[in-house]
């Protein structure tokens, strides 16, 4: 029984140099395809060339690991233990970047075990899907930031309430002994309706005496760096 368990744990697969080169070569080729996909589908303000290059390297490295492990159970358990102590602190700037990381790892695994057909077909399908849906972006949030005298708080609220037809969503209200600050969230549709008006919200609010500022801020989910 003991010898049988040892045989399973120490089971190895001997790969020729040609097979190893083929595994890594296919992984490198598909990694370049992933590089092109990320470059073409990325439409945000933050494009990291270093991250894109790391996708290619991650594909090759994963393939190397799978080639080394093969069907050696003992070596695979040791590899899991070694990787479990490594902490990765890289911030993901875009949720789509996570999909690309998983894509490279899966392709590396497929190439490492010699399953090129799954790697190729899967890459082709994901490549097309990323080109189609890669340009999808979240709608920007429009924030209206207003600061004025505290004794006019009811008047400020009433003006904003009426100007946007009750559709301005109050998020924050900060007060001091002399001033009050509001942060309203507006949809793009609601904000654009003011174009048809003779006066903008800034013109109306600045008619209030001692009004400090009226700012419009556009937010999105992307992290600039």
C-alpha positions as CSV (number, residue, x, y, z in Angstrom):
1,X,0.0,0.0,0.0
2,X,2.8,2.4,1.0
3,X,4.7,1.7,-2.3
4,X,1.6,2.2,-4.3
5,X,1.0,5.7,-2.8
6,X,4.7,6.6,-3.4
7,X,4.4,5.5,-7.0
8,X,1.4,7.8,-7.5
9,X,3.1,10.8,-5.8
10,X,6.3,10.3,-7.7
11,X,4.7,9.6,-11.1
12,X,6.3,11.7,-13.8
13,X,6.0,12.2,-17.5
14,X,9.1,12.6,-19.6
15,X,8.8,15.3,-22.2
16,X,11.1,15.7,-25.1
17,X,12.8,19.0,-25.9
18,X,10.6,19.4,-29.0
19,X,7.5,19.0,-26.9
20,X,8.6,21.5,-24.3
21,X,9.5,24.0,-27.1
22,X,6.2,23.4,-28.7
23,X,4.3,24.0,-25.4
24,X,6.1,27.3,-24.7
25,X,6.0,28.4,-28.4
26,X,2.2,28.0,-28.6
27,X,1.8,29.7,-25.3
28,X,3.9,32.6,-26.5
29,X,1.9,32.9,-29.7
30,X,-1.4,32.9,-27.9
31,X,0.0,35.3,-25.4
32,X,0.8,37.7,-28.2
33,X,-2.9,37.3,-29.4
34,X,-4.0,38.3,-25.9
35,X,-1.7,41.3,-26.1
36,X,-3.3,42.4,-29.3
37,X,-6.8,41.8,-27.9
38,X,-6.0,44.0,-24.9
39,X,-4.6,46.7,-27.0
40,X,-7.5,46.8,-29.4
41,X,-10.3,46.4,-26.9
42,X,-8.9,48.9,-24.3
43,X,-10.7,52.2,-24.7
44,X,-10.2,53.7,-21.2
45,X,-8.0,56.6,-20.2
46,X,-5.6,54.3,-18.4
47,X,-3.7,52.0,-20.7
48,X,-0.7,50.2,-19.1
49,X,1.8,48.8,-21.6
50,X,3.6,47.1,-18.8
51,X,0.4,45.3,-17.7
52,X,-0.2,44.2,-21.3
53,X,3.4,42.8,-21.6
54,X,2.9,41.0,-18.3
55,X,-0.1,39.2,-19.8
56,X,2.2,37.6,-22.4
57,X,4.8,36.7,-19.7
58,X,2.1,35.3,-17.4
59,X,0.9,33.0,-20.2
60,X,4.4,31.6,-20.8
61,X,5.2,31.3,-17.1
62,X,2.0,29.4,-16.4
63,X,2.7,27.1,-19.3
64,X,6.2,26.5,-17.9
65,X,4.8,25.6,-14.5
66,X,2.3,23.1,-16.0
67,X,5.1,21.6,-18.2
68,X,7.3,21.1,-15.1
69,X,4.5,19.7,-13.0
70,X,3.1,17.3,-15.6
71,X,1.3,14.6,-13.7
72,X,3.7,14.6,-10.7
73,X,1.3,14.9,-7.8
74,X,4.1,15.5,-5.2
75,X,5.5,18.3,-7.3
76,X,2.1,19.9,-7.8
77,X,1.4,19.9,-4.1
78,X,4.8,21.5,-3.4
79,X,4.1,24.2,-6.1
80,X,0.8,25.0,-4.5
81,X,2.5,25.3,-1.1
82,X,5.2,27.6,-2.5
83,X,2.7,29.9,-4.3
84,X,0.4,30.1,-1.2
85,X,3.0,32.2,0.6
86,X,3.3,34.8,-2.2
87,X,1.1,37.8,-1.8
88,X,0.2,39.8,-4.9
89,X,-0.5,43.5,-4.2
90,X,-1.0,44.8,-7.8
91,X,-4.2,46.9,-8.0
92,X,-6.6,46.1,-10.7
93,X,-7.5,49.3,-12.5
94,X,-10.3,47.8,-14.6
95,X,-12.6,44.9,-13.8
96,X,-11.9,43.6,-17.4
97,X,-8.2,43.2,-16.4
98,X,-9.2,40.4,-14.2
99,X,-10.8,38.5,-17.1
100,X,-7.5,39.0,-19.0
101,X,-5.5,37.6,-16.1
102,X,-7.7,34.5,-16.0
103,X,-7.5,34.2,-19.7
104,X,-3.7,34.0,-19.7
105,X,-3.6,31.5,-16.8
106,X,-6.1,29.2,-18.5
107,X,-4.3,29.4,-21.8
108,X,-1.0,28.7,-20.0
109,X,-2.5,25.6,-18.3
110,X,-3.9,24.3,-21.6
111,X,-0.6,24.8,-23.4
112,X,1.4,23.3,-20.5
113,X,-0.6,20.0,-20.7
114,X,-0.5,20.0,-24.5
115,X,-4.2,20.7,-25.2
116,X,-3.6,23.3,-27.9
117,X,-7.1,22.8,-29.5
118,X,-8.9,24.0,-26.4
119,X,-6.4,26.9,-26.0
120,X,-6.8,27.9,-29.6
121,X,-10.6,27.7,-29.9
122,X,-11.1,29.3,-26.5
123,X,-8.8,32.2,-27.4
124,X,-10.5,32.8,-30.7
125,X,-13.9,33.0,-29.1
126,X,-12.7,35.2,-26.2
127,X,-10.8,37.4,-28.6
128,X,-14.0,38.1,-30.6
129,X,-16.1,38.6,-27.5
130,X,-13.5,41.1,-26.1
131,X,-13.6,43.1,-29.4
132,X,-17.4,43.2,-29.3
133,X,-17.9,44.0,-25.6
134,X,-14.5,45.6,-24.8
135,X,-15.8,49.1,-25.6
136,X,-18.7,48.8,-23.1
137,X,-18.3,51.4,-20.5
138,X,-20.3,52.4,-17.4
139,X,-22.3,55.6,-17.6
140,X,-20.5,58.5,-15.9
141,X,-22.0,59.8,-12.7
142,X,-22.7,63.5,-12.6
143,X,-22.4,65.2,-9.2
144,X,-23.6,68.6,-8.4
145,X,-21.7,70.1,-5.5
146,X,-23.2,73.2,-3.9
147,X,-22.0,75.3,-1.0
148,X,-23.8,78.3,0.4
149,X,-25.0,80.1,3.5
150,X,-26.7,77.9,6.0
151,X,-29.6,80.3,6.5
152,X,-30.6,79.7,2.9
153,X,-30.5,75.9,3.0
154,X,-34.2,75.4,2.4
155,X,-34.1,77.8,-0.5
156,X,-31.2,76.0,-2.1
157,X,-32.9,72.6,-1.7
158,X,-36.1,74.0,-3.1
159,X,-34.4,75.4,-6.2
160,X,-32.5,72.1,-7.0
161,X,-35.7,70.1,-6.3
162,X,-37.7,72.1,-8.7
163,X,-35.0,72.7,-11.3
164,X,-34.5,68.9,-11.8
165,X,-38.1,68.0,-11.5
166,X,-37.6,66.1,-8.2
167,X,-35.0,63.8,-9.8
168,X,-31.8,65.1,-8.2
169,X,-30.7,62.4,-5.7
170,X,-29.2,64.0,-2.5
171,X,-26.1,62.0,-1.4
172,X,-24.4,64.3,1.1
173,X,-25.4,67.2,3.2
174,X,-22.6,68.8,5.3
175,X,-23.2,71.8,7.6
176,X,-21.2,74.2,9.7
177,X,-22.5,77.0,11.9
178,X,-22.4,79.4,8.9
179,X,-22.5,77.2,5.7
180,X,-24.1,74.2,4.2
181,X,-22.8,71.9,1.4
182,X,-24.8,69.6,-0.8
183,X,-23.8,66.8,-3.1
184,X,-26.5,65.7,-5.5
185,X,-26.2,62.8,-8.0
186,X,-27.7,63.3,-11.4
187,X,-28.2,61.0,-14.3
188,X,-26.9,62.1,-17.7
189,X,-30.5,62.4,-19.0
190,X,-31.7,64.6,-16.2
191,X,-28.6,66.8,-16.4
192,X,-28.9,67.3,-20.1
193,X,-32.5,68.6,-19.8
194,X,-31.2,71.9,-18.5
195,X,-29.9,72.6,-22.0
196,X,-33.5,73.6,-23.0
197,X,-33.7,76.1,-20.2
198,X,-32.9,79.8,-20.5
199,X,-30.9,79.7,-17.3
200,X,-28.5,77.0,-16.0
201,X,-28.6,75.7,-12.4
202,X,-25.5,77.8,-11.7
203,X,-27.2,81.0,-12.9
204,X,-30.2,80.3,-10.6
205,X,-28.2,79.3,-7.5
206,X,-25.7,82.3,-7.8
207,X,-28.7,84.6,-7.4
208,X,-28.7,83.6,-3.7
209,X,-26.7,86.0,-1.7
210,X,-23.3,84.8,-0.3
211,X,-23.4,81.6,-2.4
212,X,-19.8,80.2,-2.3
213,X,-19.6,77.8,-5.2
214,X,-21.6,75.5,-7.6
215,X,-19.5,72.7,-9.1
216,X,-20.3,69.9,-11.5
217,X,-18.2,66.8,-11.3
218,X,-18.2,63.9,-13.7
219,X,-17.1,60.5,-12.2
220,X,-16.4,57.2,-13.7
221,X,-15.1,53.8,-12.5
222,X,-11.7,54.1,-14.0
223,X,-8.6,54.8,-11.9
224,X,-6.1,57.1,-13.3
225,X,-2.4,56.6,-12.7
